[in-house]
Amino acid sequence: MTTFLQLHLLTSYPPACLNRDDLNRPKTAVMGGVPRLRIASQSLKRAWRTSEVFKSALSGHIGTRTKNMGIAVYNKLLNGGISEEKAKSWARAIAGKFGALDSSTRDEPLNDCAIKQLAHFSPEEKALIDALTDTLIAEKREPLPDELALLRKKHKSVDIALFGRMLADAALYDAEGACEVSHAITVHKVAVEDDYFTAIDDLNTRGAGHIGEQGFAAGLFYQYICINRDLLIENLSGDVHLANQTIKALVEAAATVAPTGKQKSFASRAWASYILAEKGTRQPRSLSVAFLKPIKGDDMRQDAITQLEDQRRRLDGVYYGWKEDDKVTADKSAEKKPRAANSLPSLFMNELTEEGNLNDLCNFLKS
């Protein structure tokens, strides 16, 4: 049976604009009939996979997502002494194996060396492209058909293994990601505010040199992540050790790395205050329903933790039963206590009560 690793995080961000919409305002969503702040999963995943946490822990196993690999190949061929005409032709032949080529050169002369859609190149595929380019430079010849078989089904690119890839023109090499990431959403109602600001011209201090507005808001976010551990290992060509390294890096990044949006203006970096980790073969489920009714009050973090843990207990109890040794007592005068549910094995980290730590949490998920 499939083993699922589930993470539930609560992270409080100060005034910020981490993830913007087309109006340059923080993204929002309506949940429980009230507006909430939202951070899109795409923004979170990019922040994690490009973070120093990933780079230091998984060096050599991180792919490259780009439309412009063909342009990079063209420039390398050109710098290696290949003529412009041949460099463009050979670069297009290589890039075209990863997607449909762009046919327009109106905005940029080298656009026709790029592909139309982003493609995620594994380190193994990038190494093959580099090696082939070096060979073409050394031997002054065009690539042979068998040399253009550059795509690889098996590789050890952790970001592709986690988040998947789709190649519209080479579906055989698509990868189903092993990790599902929710949009982070505040556990309480939020009103987006506007920061009216001015910038003064140092050489003309009479009046403002620039006037602008920036939307911002603060909030306590709930984040849910689900990892299919078996699929992750399969995606990494059976490398269990690398899969465990990947799990550890992902947990640390999710707990400590924020999207980079407007960080210079807000310095809104934050670490998770609470993380609940679960593992088992049950069908996964988010606990976002705990916050369908928005949290109110002066102690939002503790209230959110209480709501989250109680929601888990009640869901697990009604679906998987209550512990036999914790039945409701027949003594009507006795104080009624919450019933203990048959929950998955779990571990938590709670900064408020100084319980648990990130390292133990990672080791629990890896074991």
Secondary structure, 3 states (H helix, E strand, C coil): CCCEEEEEEEEEEEEECCCECCCCCECEEEECCEEEEEECHHHHHHHHHCCHHHHHHCCCCCCEEECCHHHHHHHHHHHCCCCHHHHHHHHHHHHCCCCCECCCCCCCCCHHHCECCCEEECHHHHHHHHHHHHHHHHHCCCCCHHHHCCCCCCCCCHHHHHHCECCCCCHHHCECCCEEECCEEECCCCCCEEEEEEECECCECCCCCEEEEEEEEEEEEEEEEEEEHHHHHHHCCCCHHHHHHHHHHHHHHHHHCCCCCCHHHHCCCCCCCEEEEEEECCCCCCCHHHHCCCCCCCCHHHHHHHHHHHHHHHHHHHHHCECHHHCCCCCCCCCCCCCCECCCCEEEEECCCCECCHHHHHHHHHC
